[in-house]
């Protein structure tokens, strides 16, 4: 058993999240242009959806996440070695994103925690370790774009990290809510 450790909470920005995938948000600096006779703006190509390995196909789903209570001890961390996985919040609520860079074995000390603001989503790159959805305030729906079908190896690997004593706590959340989320 390891000594308990609370992960510091970071604002979710495109730069900070780049080692893990892409932030999905309408933000300055991304390619955009007018569509629909000028009544809408398209923020173009925000995430690299990577699912074709071994014959996989795109699958679009909605996940309804039950809110978690804080402090939260991190449990199972997962990854999808054959494709990316995108989560776009369909409610105007923040949520937590816990990730570690792709590697053959999860290094629990490499886990990072981000606070996604309303209007943001994430696309985990292929093989990025991540905690399942962490909704905070009430049940929340997420549009999920990931891989289905195909042949070969399983597209889900899990590691139980409870013995490492990793936590996300309310004081860390309150401290992390102050920085601007950027994009």
C-alpha positions as a printed Julia matrix, in Angstrom:
183×3 Matrix{Float64}:
   0.0    0.0     0.0
   1.32   3.41   -0.97
   0.94   6.65    1.0
  -2.22   8.54   -0.04
  -1.64  11.29   -2.59
  -4.07  13.86   -3.96
  -3.56  14.64   -7.63
  -3.15  18.35   -8.37
  -5.93  19.66  -10.59
  -5.0   21.45  -13.82
  -7.11  23.59  -16.13
  -7.91  21.71  -19.33
  -6.06  23.52  -22.14
  -5.07  22.25  -25.58
  -1.39  22.7   -24.71
  -1.5   20.92  -21.35
  -3.6   18.04  -22.72
  -1.6   17.54  -25.97
   0.4   14.5   -24.68
  -2.91  12.68  -24.13
  -5.02  13.72  -27.14
  -7.05  16.77  -28.12
  -9.38  19.17  -26.34
 -12.65  19.44  -28.24
 -13.93  23.01  -27.96
 -14.84  26.02  -30.07
 -11.82  28.15  -29.25
  -9.56  30.78  -30.76
  -6.73  29.45  -32.88
  -8.54  26.48  -34.45
  -9.6   26.5   -38.08
 -13.09  27.97  -38.39
 -15.31  29.33  -41.14
 -18.88  30.46  -41.76
 -21.43  27.84  -42.85
 -25.22  27.64  -43.26
 -25.46  30.92  -45.18
 -23.49  32.69  -42.45
 -25.76  31.67  -39.56
 -23.24  29.3   -38.01
 -19.5   28.97  -37.57
 -17.82  25.6   -38.08
 -14.84  24.92  -35.8
 -13.2   22.36  -38.04
 -11.38  19.07  -37.44
 -10.99  19.3   -33.65
 -10.01  15.69  -32.94
  -8.18  12.86  -34.67
 -10.65   9.97  -34.49
  -8.37   6.93  -34.75
 -10.37   3.68  -34.92
  -9.47   1.89  -38.17
  -6.8   -0.42  -36.65
  -7.62  -4.08  -37.43
 -10.88  -3.2   -39.21
 -12.51  -1.09  -36.49
 -15.32   1.34  -37.3
 -16.6    4.57  -35.76
 -19.27   4.15  -33.1
 -21.27   7.13  -31.76
 -22.99   6.61  -28.39
 -24.32   8.56  -25.41
 -23.03   7.65  -21.95
 -25.01   8.85  -18.92
 -22.54   9.26  -16.05
 -23.6    9.15  -12.41
 -21.93  11.93  -10.41
 -19.11  10.93   -8.11
 -18.63  12.23   -4.59
 -15.43  13.97   -3.56
 -13.01  13.1    -2.17
 -12.76  10.32   -4.76
 -10.24   7.52   -4.55
  -9.2    6.53   -8.05
 -10.07   2.93   -8.85
  -9.78   1.38  -12.26
  -7.74   3.08  -14.99
  -8.28   1.91  -18.56
  -6.91   2.32  -22.05
  -7.95   1.4   -25.58
  -4.87   0.19  -27.52
  -6.65  -0.01  -30.9
  -8.29   3.41  -31.09
  -9.02   6.85  -29.74
 -12.05   7.67  -27.58
 -13.77  11.07  -27.51
 -16.08  12.4   -24.77
 -18.1   15.56  -25.37
 -20.27  16.79  -22.5
 -23.87  17.36  -23.54
 -24.65  19.33  -20.37
 -23.27  22.65  -19.18
 -21.4   21.08  -16.27
 -17.71  20.63  -15.52
 -16.24  17.13  -15.27
 -12.89  15.62  -14.32
 -10.39  14.02  -16.7
  -7.68  11.76  -15.22
  -5.02  10.59  -17.7
  -1.53   9.18  -18.18
   0.45   9.01  -21.4
   0.37   5.83  -23.48
   2.77   3.18  -22.28
   2.79  -0.63  -22.13
   2.38  -0.51  -18.34
   0.52   2.19  -16.39
   2.76   4.29  -14.16
   0.34   5.51  -11.44
   2.67   8.41  -10.55
   2.24   9.69  -14.13
  -1.52  10.26  -13.71
  -2.71  13.86  -14.2
  -6.1   15.39  -13.38
  -7.78  18.1   -15.48
 -10.96  20.07  -14.87
 -13.01  20.22  -18.09
 -15.22  23.28  -18.2
 -18.68  23.49  -19.8
 -18.23  23.55  -23.57
 -15.14  21.32  -23.55
 -14.66  17.7   -24.48
 -11.62  15.45  -24.83
 -10.35  12.94  -27.34
  -8.02  10.42  -25.72
  -5.34   9.28  -28.15
  -4.88   5.6   -28.86
  -3.49   3.83  -25.78
  -3.85   6.8   -23.38
  -4.57   5.59  -19.85
  -7.67   7.25  -18.36
 -10.16   6.97  -15.55
 -13.77   6.27  -16.56
 -16.03   9.35  -16.74
 -16.12  11.51  -13.61
 -19.3   13.59  -13.58
 -19.5   15.93  -10.61
 -22.77  17.69   -9.86
 -25.6   15.58  -11.27
 -26.11  12.82  -13.83
 -24.52  14.01  -17.07
 -24.78  12.83  -20.66
 -21.71  12.59  -22.89
 -21.51  12.06  -26.63
 -18.9    9.31  -27.09
 -17.08   8.57  -30.33
 -14.97   5.42  -30.24
 -14.16   2.13  -31.93
 -16.4   -0.88  -32.44
 -15.91  -4.17  -34.19
 -12.77  -5.19  -35.96
 -10.53  -8.17  -35.44
  -7.51  -8.97  -33.34
  -6.69  -8.06  -29.77
  -9.14  -6.7   -27.24
  -9.53  -2.91  -27.23
  -9.83  -2.54  -23.45
  -7.12  -2.96  -20.82
  -7.68  -2.09  -17.15
  -5.49  -1.6   -14.07
  -6.79  -1.27  -10.51
  -4.85   1.56   -8.78
  -6.64   1.6    -5.4
  -3.54   0.21   -3.63
  -1.63   3.33   -4.78
  -3.87   5.63   -2.69
  -4.54   8.21   -5.42
  -7.28  10.76   -4.72
  -9.09  13.77   -6.17
 -10.41  15.98   -3.39
 -12.82  18.92   -3.09
 -10.08  21.42   -2.06
  -8.1   20.48   -5.17
 -11.25  20.88   -7.26
 -12.01  24.29   -5.79
  -8.42  25.4    -6.38
  -8.52  24.05   -9.93
 -11.78  25.78  -10.78
 -10.2   29.23  -10.6
  -7.83  29.13  -13.6
  -9.26  29.95  -17.0
  -9.78  26.75  -18.94
  -8.59  28.19  -22.22
  -8.98  25.52  -24.79
